Amino acid sequence: MRIALVPLLAVFFAAPLAAQPQARDAKLIECAAIATDADRLACYDRTVAALSAEARAVAEARAAVAATAAAKAATEAAAAAEAARLAQAETKRQAFGAEGLPADVRPSDPNAIGEIETVLTEILTNRAGQATYLLENGQLWRQIDGDATFNVRAGEGVKISRAAMGSYRMQFLRSKRFVSVRRLR
């Protein structure tokens, strides 16, 4: 009886073992039929991960590396967007008041902002008492009204705003006084 049972047990256990590779092969064929690369690769990854615990560990490690790379790419993209935003804001600041400059040196989009706030780096005065102001951002503005310049010093904060009919006025933040100005460069 034992001898007859052995072949019967062999046939009984061989059928599921033979079916397992056939099911795996069918799943791989199913994956191969997927048209898009990303979906096909995901199908292969799921099929391989189902083979063993070691295959699952490798798939999980790869997924963790991919998630880290995606997070890094998102952070870099956000930093690049912020840098572009800051560069655009600086371009707008540099273009402020440039309408009176020659067209070949005029920055683009001069009407983008209504005022700028910066610091005086140097003040030059002519014989009539009118001043030319060099600003921290490199711009040069000349006083155009007839009043003498106020007691201002380098390092003082100023705000330049658009005024009526395309003119500009400079406010000295410490004294709250104004002068009409025109941009030279």
Helices and strands as residue ranges (DSSP letters): H 2-32, H 37-49, H 53-95, G 98-100, E 115-125, E 131-135, E 140-143, E 157-162, G 164-166, E 168-172, E 177-183
